[in-house]
Amino acid sequence: MVSQELLEILRCPACVREKDGLLTMVKDTWLVCQDCGRKYPIVDDIPVMLIDEGDKWVATGAEALPVPPPAR
């Protein structure tokens, strides 16, 4: 699980330059950007903070995200 301290400093790499890029934990396995809606999987307790990875899930609703996230 991602620690609360790490969650407080992590930001969406696509939004951080123009907006806050704040992330919300969803289903304990996803980080969702509050600004753009990109969704970043957490694999083996490591957030995969790649813009391309977040783009894959932007159209998927938070309730439809798979648990665990699929392997890359």
C-alpha positions as CSV (number, residue, x, y, z in Angstrom):
1,M,0.0,0.0,0.0
2,V,1.2,3.5,-0.8
3,S,2.0,5.5,2.4
4,Q,0.1,8.6,3.2
5,E,3.3,10.6,3.1
6,L,4.0,9.5,-0.4
7,L,0.4,10.2,-1.5
8,E,0.7,13.7,-0.2
9,I,3.7,14.5,-2.4
10,L,2.8,12.6,-5.5
11,R,1.2,14.7,-8.4
12,C,-0.1,13.9,-11.8
13,P,2.9,14.3,-14.2
14,A,0.6,15.7,-16.9
15,C,-1.0,18.4,-14.7
16,V,1.6,19.4,-12.2
17,R,3.0,22.3,-14.3
18,E,-0.4,24.0,-14.9
19,K,-2.6,22.8,-12.1
20,D,-2.3,21.1,-8.7
21,G,-2.4,17.6,-10.1
22,L,-3.7,16.2,-6.8
23,L,-4.3,12.5,-6.7
24,T,-7.0,10.4,-5.0
25,M,-6.6,6.8,-4.0
26,V,-9.3,4.5,-5.5
27,K,-9.8,0.9,-4.6
28,D,-6.3,0.9,-2.9
29,T,-4.8,0.1,-6.3
30,W,-5.3,3.3,-8.4
31,L,-4.3,6.9,-8.2
32,V,-6.8,9.2,-9.9
33,C,-5.9,12.8,-10.8
34,Q,-8.6,15.2,-9.6
35,D,-7.8,17.7,-12.4
36,C,-7.6,15.6,-15.6
37,G,-9.0,12.2,-14.7
38,R,-6.0,10.2,-15.6
39,K,-5.7,7.0,-13.6
40,Y,-2.4,5.5,-12.6
41,P,-2.2,1.9,-11.4
42,I,-0.3,0.8,-8.3
43,V,1.6,-2.4,-9.1
44,D,3.5,-4.2,-6.3
45,D,3.0,-1.2,-4.1
46,I,4.7,1.1,-6.7
47,P,2.7,3.8,-8.4
48,V,3.2,3.7,-12.2
49,M,3.3,7.4,-12.8
50,L,3.7,7.4,-16.6
51,I,1.5,9.8,-18.6
52,D,1.0,7.1,-21.2
53,E,-0.2,4.7,-18.5
54,G,-2.6,7.3,-17.1
55,D,-3.9,8.0,-20.7
56,K,-5.0,4.3,-21.1
57,W,-7.6,4.6,-18.3
58,V,-8.8,8.2,-18.7
59,A,-12.1,7.2,-20.2
60,T,-12.7,4.4,-17.7
61,G,-14.9,5.3,-14.7
62,A,-13.3,4.9,-11.2
63,E,-15.9,2.2,-10.3
64,A,-15.0,0.2,-13.4
65,L,-11.2,0.1,-12.8
66,P,-9.9,-3.5,-12.5
67,V,-8.5,-4.8,-9.3
68,P,-5.7,-5.7,-9.4
69,P,-4.6,-3.5,-12.3
70,P,-3.6,-5.6,-15.4
71,A,0.0,-6.4,-16.0
72,R,1.7,-4.0,-18.5
